Amino acid sequence: MNAALRPSEHQTEPLGQRTKVLSLVDVDKSFSGGVVALKRLNMTVHAGDFISLLGPSGCGKSTALRLIAGLMRPTAGRIVWEGGQGRDDFGVVFQEPTLMPWATVGQNVWLPFRLRGQSYASVKDRVEETLSLVGLERFAKSYPRELSGGMKMRVSIARALVTAPRLILMDEPFAALDEITRQKLNDDLLALKSRMGSTVIFVTHSVFESVFLSDRILIMAPRPGRVLQEITVDAPYPRGLDYRTSTDYAAKARETSEALMTAMGGVLMEGE
Amino acid sequence: MMAATDVRNMTKADAPQLDAEEERHARAKRIEGVAKWLLPAVVLALAIFGWDRIVVINAIPRYILPGPGLVVQTLIQDWPILYPALLVTLKITFMALGVAVLGGVGLSVLFTQSRFAEMCFFPFAVILQVTPIVSVAPLIFIYVSSKLAALLLCAWIVAFFPILANTTLGLKSTDHNLRDLMTIYKASRWQRLRFLQAPSALPYFLGGLRIAGGLALIGSVVAEYVAGTGGVGSGLAFRILEAGYRLNIPRMYAALLLIAATGVVIFMVTTTLNHLLLRKWHESAVKRE
């Protein structure tokens, strides 16, 4: 592995005293019109965590992500990046690949560096290395329209990873993909995570995805959006086909489904 | 054994059928490729031939409708008069188009950077656009002493609006997720404009440019009609007017031919530019397999 993409230093620390990356303290968010999107959200993210926010639509899981990303300000409460100001260092993957259609794959992945004023030549190796991590080393000169949906999503992930950020925010990134592509990307995401030691917050509405990927699942409920329950998934990484077909996985999926049913209690009549 | 025979029979029966269809498809494509050029050329030739026949058969006098042969002949004969006029018209058209691009793009950037600027000045742009240039041009020729400047101003008024309107629309229709991405990576206003808004607006701008190219020519011709001054430095429109007064209809047609040709060339240039800039990525220009 290249030195530039080594696991973050936190990875090597013993469990239990892992470095905090981010905490949300009593975060509220309401919109004009009186809609309470989030009520008293508390969350602590440690280096190396893979946290899923799982819940029905309207539970504020995307709002939580947008608050962390700084795209919105909380109405009340605090979002604290450990290490203080300027440490809000993260990459984002949206539900859509969100690539610039006029730019090549390589140029798209270059964007975070480009906006910092770094030339392509100075980060070319890094861009190519990240592309090869997501299996797209041969496509640096292709345009997004020439790629399949899954490949576009890989480019989007490469762009989020290329600066080796402390935290990666993912907002239902695989929701629009077919099941086969989705499973493959789930596998690859875990491989990437263990290789780079990334910390991930992952918004999803899929029970199975959350159980497969995360070590913590926050079950969220709507009206007002809040965290109802936290489920810990202790199955060790790396997780693969063995885990996907294990009884542990099935049991965890059942537990999560039940928690989700509780969270949705009363809103089922809306046909969800 | 049975199965193997079946498969062989199947291939025999099916394979040629499929090939025939493919072949028909390919042939249709080839024919279409040729017809795309040939058909308009043939129809145009037929139309010119028809024009010639009508003139000859009805013995129409040349001061009412000259035949195509006479028009071409006049074009060659009067070239020393028409060529300088063509250069004048071209100069005004392209200068006006250039200023329209600068003005249209500049104003649209201003409008998207500041909503207040848009509120203040957009009504003026609309008023300029909706007022027929023929009715404004005489005033412009009174107020602006330089004839060239006045002509330019008229052509610019006609040509800049489609560029302004289209580019403004383009600068505003950026993908909202990409906008969020720019915010996340703390892009400056300038970076946002350069890396996101400008490329998003490019197809819209080029669409505006195609309209503006034709309008710049119309604007310069109309302005010249209104200006009506003769002598040195007159464009094609003046030559048409002058030939009309002298009942020199063949020269009118020759000048008209040059104006039409100029319009076609402008259209082809802007279309080619559009294709070259967008063929790699934009849906309007990429070839579908």
Contacts between the chains, C-beta under 8 A, distances in Angstrom:
chain1	res1	chain2	res2	distance
A	69	B	180	7.6
A	69	B	184	5.7
A	70	B	183	7.4
A	70	B	184	7.0
A	71	B	180	5.6
A	71	B	183	6.1
A	71	B	184	7.1
A	90	B	184	7.6
A	92	B	180	7.7
A	92	B	181	6.8
A	92	B	184	5.6
A	94	B	177	4.9
A	94	B	180	7.5
A	94	B	181	7.9
A	96	B	177	5.9
A	98	B	175	6.7
A	98	B	177	4.1
A	98	B	178	5.7
A	98	B	181	6.2
A	100	B	178	6.6
A	100	B	195	7.7
A	100	B	196	7.4
A	100	B	199	6.7
A	101	B	281	4.8
A	101	B	282	7.2
A	102	B	199	4.4
A	102	B	202	7.2
A	102	B	280	7.6
A	102	B	281	4.8
A	102	B	282	7.6
A	103	B	199	7.6
A	111	B	181	7.6
A	111	B	185	7.2
A	111	B	195	7.3
A	112	B	185	5.4
A	114	B	195	7.0
A	115	B	182	7.5
A	115	B	185	4.6
A	115	B	186	7.2
A	115	B	187	5.0
A	115	B	191	5.7
A	115	B	195	7.3
A	116	B	185	7.8
A	143	B	280	5.8
A	143	B	281	5.2
A	144	B	281	7.7
A	145	B	281	6.2
A	145	B	286	6.8
